[in-house]
């Protein structure tokens, strides 16, 4: 379904199943389909709500925009859930969706039953990587597309070394999807990217999260490695961190079966 928000733009939401709400938000440059192998199981017992961020999947783009903050994206998620009359939920997010989850935990913890965060980092982006990402955003803006060459530079960040070297199906499909992004959506992605890579640190605010929290990190994640996510987990008092074997930054695609089982155990855990 398409839900019109305060900005008069429509955000795409897919709802599968009935029961306690589980809200899923994908990572930057992906869409809600990354959760398919997770939600196909959980929709048997839960109401699974998958949201496409602006300019991703089937959601509207934001037109001419240079910057869109993580705080704005957090408000958007809250507005979607208000429109759906959902007051309490468990949130599951990866990459930028994971950082949004941390913002939710800090500011809207009273709405959360549990929080599950995958492959992200809530500190400031390091200067070297910020320069790398900003450089690519400038090239993409100049070319008004993601060329095959740029796509092949970006894609290895998201996967295990094995998947990247072999250029397996996940890798190849992602490269293809990047080159097919429309120029209209690219402008929105650039604005969201600048909000993501230029973010302020909220590491010290994580101590305010007061709901059971599970952190999951790919074993070979080179973008958000274990030590960075462990920085976050150590600051959340009621949390645990688990390493996802043989997976990189997009662990939900490289090892969904392991992740499903860990989420299942976490949801069933009595506090």
C-alpha positions as CSV (number, residue, x, y, z in Angstrom):
1,X,0.0,0.0,0.0
2,X,1.0,3.6,-0.5
3,X,0.7,5.9,2.5
4,X,0.7,9.7,2.1
5,X,2.8,11.4,4.7
6,X,3.0,15.1,5.9
7,X,5.2,16.0,2.9
8,X,2.5,14.9,0.5
9,X,4.7,12.1,-0.8
10,X,3.8,8.4,-0.6
11,X,5.8,5.8,1.2
12,X,5.4,2.2,0.2
13,X,4.4,-0.3,2.9
14,X,3.9,-4.1,2.6
15,X,2.0,-5.9,5.3
16,X,2.1,-9.7,5.5
17,X,0.5,-11.9,8.2
18,X,-1.3,-11.1,11.5
19,X,-0.3,-10.8,15.1
20,X,2.2,-8.8,17.0
21,X,3.8,-6.1,14.7
22,X,7.3,-6.5,13.4
23,X,8.6,-3.5,11.5
24,X,11.4,-4.0,8.9
25,X,13.5,-1.3,7.4
26,X,16.2,-2.0,4.8
27,X,19.6,-0.5,4.1
28,X,20.8,2.3,1.9
29,X,20.5,1.4,-1.9
30,X,18.3,-1.6,-1.2
31,X,14.6,-2.0,-0.7
32,X,12.1,-4.0,1.4
33,X,12.5,-7.1,-0.7
34,X,15.8,-7.9,1.2
35,X,13.6,-9.1,4.1
36,X,11.7,-11.6,2.0
37,X,13.5,-14.7,3.3
38,X,13.0,-13.4,6.9
39,X,9.3,-12.4,6.6
40,X,8.2,-15.5,4.8
41,X,8.7,-17.4,8.1
42,X,7.7,-14.8,10.6
43,X,4.5,-13.8,8.8
44,X,3.0,-17.2,10.0
45,X,2.8,-15.8,13.5
46,X,3.4,-12.0,13.3
47,X,2.2,-9.0,11.3
48,X,5.3,-8.2,9.3
49,X,5.5,-4.5,8.1
50,X,8.1,-3.8,5.4
51,X,8.8,-0.2,4.6
52,X,10.6,1.3,1.5
53,X,12.5,4.4,2.3
54,X,12.2,7.5,0.0
55,X,13.7,6.9,-3.4
56,X,14.0,3.1,-2.7
57,X,11.7,0.3,-3.9
58,X,8.2,1.6,-4.7
59,X,8.3,4.7,-2.5
60,X,8.2,8.2,-4.0
61,X,11.3,10.2,-4.5
62,X,11.6,13.6,-2.8
63,X,12.3,15.7,-5.8
64,X,15.2,18.2,-5.7
65,X,16.8,17.6,-2.3
66,X,20.4,18.0,-1.2
67,X,20.2,16.7,2.4
68,X,17.7,14.4,4.3
69,X,18.6,13.6,7.9
70,X,18.3,10.4,9.8
71,X,16.0,12.3,12.3
72,X,13.6,13.0,9.4
73,X,13.6,9.4,8.4
74,X,12.9,8.4,12.0
75,X,9.9,10.7,12.1
76,X,8.7,9.2,8.8
77,X,8.7,5.7,10.3
78,X,6.7,6.9,13.3
79,X,4.2,8.7,11.0
80,X,3.7,5.5,8.9
81,X,3.0,3.5,12.1
82,X,0.6,6.2,13.3
83,X,-1.3,5.9,10.0
84,X,-1.5,2.1,10.5
85,X,-2.8,2.6,14.1
86,X,0.2,0.7,15.5
87,X,1.3,1.9,18.9
88,X,3.7,-0.9,20.1
89,X,6.0,-2.9,17.9
90,X,9.3,-4.7,17.5
91,X,11.7,-2.9,15.1
92,X,14.2,-4.7,12.9
93,X,16.6,-2.7,10.8
94,X,19.9,-3.0,8.8
95,X,22.4,-0.4,7.7
96,X,20.6,2.9,7.6
97,X,17.6,1.1,8.9
98,X,19.6,0.0,11.9
99,X,20.6,3.5,12.7
100,X,17.0,4.6,12.4
101,X,16.2,1.8,14.9
102,X,18.7,3.3,17.4
103,X,17.1,6.7,17.0
104,X,13.7,5.1,17.7
105,X,15.1,3.3,20.8
106,X,16.5,6.6,22.1
107,X,13.5,8.8,21.4
108,X,10.5,6.5,21.1
109,X,11.5,3.5,23.3
110,X,8.1,3.5,24.9
111,X,6.7,2.3,21.6
112,X,9.1,-0.6,21.3
113,X,8.7,-4.1,22.5
114,X,12.2,-5.2,21.3
115,X,14.9,-3.8,19.0
116,X,17.0,-5.7,16.5
117,X,19.9,-3.9,14.8
118,X,22.0,-5.4,12.0
119,X,25.3,-4.2,10.4
120,X,25.4,-0.4,11.2
121,X,27.3,2.1,13.2
122,X,25.9,5.1,15.1
123,X,29.1,7.0,15.6
124,X,30.3,9.6,13.1
125,X,31.6,8.4,9.7
126,X,35.4,8.4,9.7
127,X,36.9,11.1,7.5
128,X,38.5,8.7,5.0
129,X,35.2,6.8,4.4
130,X,33.1,10.0,4.3
131,X,35.4,11.3,1.6
132,X,35.1,8.1,-0.3
133,X,31.3,8.1,-0.2
134,X,31.0,11.8,-0.9
135,X,33.4,11.4,-3.9
136,X,31.1,8.7,-5.3
137,X,28.0,10.8,-4.7
138,X,29.6,13.7,-6.7
139,X,30.5,11.4,-9.6
140,X,26.9,10.0,-9.6
141,X,25.4,13.5,-9.5
142,X,27.7,14.6,-12.4
143,X,26.8,11.5,-14.6
144,X,23.2,11.5,-13.4
145,X,23.4,7.7,-13.2
146,X,25.3,4.9,-11.5
147,X,27.6,3.6,-14.2
148,X,28.7,0.0,-14.3
149,X,32.2,1.1,-13.2
150,X,30.9,2.9,-10.1
151,X,28.5,0.0,-9.3
152,X,31.4,-2.5,-9.4
153,X,33.3,-0.3,-6.9
154,X,30.3,0.0,-4.6
155,X,29.1,-3.6,-4.6
156,X,32.1,-5.2,-2.9
157,X,31.5,-3.2,0.2
158,X,28.2,-5.0,0.8
159,X,29.3,-8.6,0.6
160,X,31.8,-11.2,1.8
161,X,35.0,-11.3,-0.1
162,X,34.1,-14.7,-1.5
163,X,30.8,-13.4,-2.9
164,X,32.6,-10.3,-4.4
165,X,35.5,-12.3,-5.9
166,X,33.2,-14.9,-7.4
167,X,30.6,-12.2,-8.5
168,X,27.8,-14.5,-7.4
169,X,24.1,-14.0,-8.0
170,X,23.7,-11.6,-5.0
171,X,26.6,-9.5,-6.2
172,X,25.6,-9.5,-9.9
173,X,21.9,-8.7,-9.1
174,X,22.9,-5.8,-6.9
175,X,25.2,-4.3,-9.5
176,X,22.4,-4.5,-12.1
177,X,19.9,-2.9,-9.6
178,X,22.3,0.0,-9.1
179,X,22.7,0.8,-12.8
180,X,18.9,0.7,-13.2
181,X,18.1,3.4,-10.6
182,X,16.2,6.3,-12.2
183,X,17.7,9.8,-12.2
184,X,14.7,11.1,-10.2
185,X,15.4,8.5,-7.4
186,X,19.2,9.2,-7.6
187,X,18.6,12.8,-6.4
188,X,16.8,11.5,-3.4
189,X,19.4,8.9,-2.7
190,X,22.1,11.5,-2.8
191,X,20.2,13.6,-0.2
192,X,19.7,10.6,2.1
193,X,23.3,9.5,1.5
194,X,24.6,12.9,2.7
195,X,22.4,12.6,5.8
196,X,23.7,9.2,6.4
197,X,27.4,9.8,5.8
198,X,27.4,13.3,7.4
199,X,25.5,12.1,10.5
200,X,26.3,13.2,14.1
201,X,27.3,10.5,16.6
202,X,24.6,9.2,18.9
203,X,26.9,6.6,20.6
204,X,26.6,8.2,24.0
205,X,22.8,8.4,23.7
206,X,22.5,4.7,23.3
207,X,22.6,4.3,27.1
208,X,19.0,5.7,27.0
209,X,17.7,2.6,25.2
210,X,15.7,0.7,27.7
211,X,14.3,-2.2,25.7
212,X,15.8,-5.7,25.0
213,X,18.1,-5.2,22.0
214,X,19.8,-7.7,19.7
215,X,22.8,-6.7,17.6
216,X,23.7,-8.9,14.6
217,X,26.9,-8.3,12.6
218,X,28.3,-10.2,9.6
219,X,31.5,-12.1,10.4
220,X,33.3,-10.5,7.5
221,X,31.6,-7.2,7.4
222,X,34.3,-4.7,6.3
223,X,32.0,-1.6,6.4
224,X,30.7,-2.1,10.0
225,X,33.0,-4.7,11.6
226,X,32.4,-6.3,14.9
227,X,34.4,-3.9,17.0
228,X,32.3,-1.0,15.8
229,X,29.0,-2.7,16.5
230,X,30.3,-3.9,19.8
231,X,30.9,-0.2,20.7
232,X,27.2,0.2,20.4
233,X,26.2,-3.0,22.2
234,X,28.3,-2.1,25.2
235,X,26.4,1.1,25.6
236,X,22.9,-0.5,25.6
237,X,22.4,-2.1,29.0
238,X,19.9,-4.8,28.0
239,X,21.6,-6.1,24.9
240,X,23.5,-8.9,23.3
241,X,25.6,-9.1,20.1
242,X,25.9,-12.1,17.8
243,X,28.2,-12.7,14.8
244,X,26.6,-14.0,11.6
245,X,28.9,-16.6,10.1
246,X,30.2,-16.2,6.5
247,X,28.4,-12.9,5.9
248,X,29.4,-9.4,5.1
249,X,27.5,-6.1,5.4
250,X,24.3,-7.4,3.9
251,X,24.2,-10.4,6.2
252,X,20.4,-10.7,5.8
253,X,21.0,-11.9,2.2
254,X,24.1,-13.9,2.7
255,X,23.0,-16.0,5.7
256,X,19.2,-15.4,6.2
257,X,18.6,-18.9,7.8
258,X,21.0,-18.1,10.7
259,X,19.5,-14.7,11.2
260,X,16.0,-16.1,11.2
261,X,16.9,-18.5,14.0
262,X,18.6,-15.8,16.1
263,X,15.7,-13.5,15.7
264,X,13.2,-16.3,16.6
265,X,15.2,-17.1,19.8
266,X,15.3,-13.4,20.7
267,X,11.6,-12.8,20.2
268,X,10.7,-15.9,22.2
269,X,13.0,-15.0,25.1
270,X,11.2,-14.1,28.3
271,X,12.5,-11.1,30.1
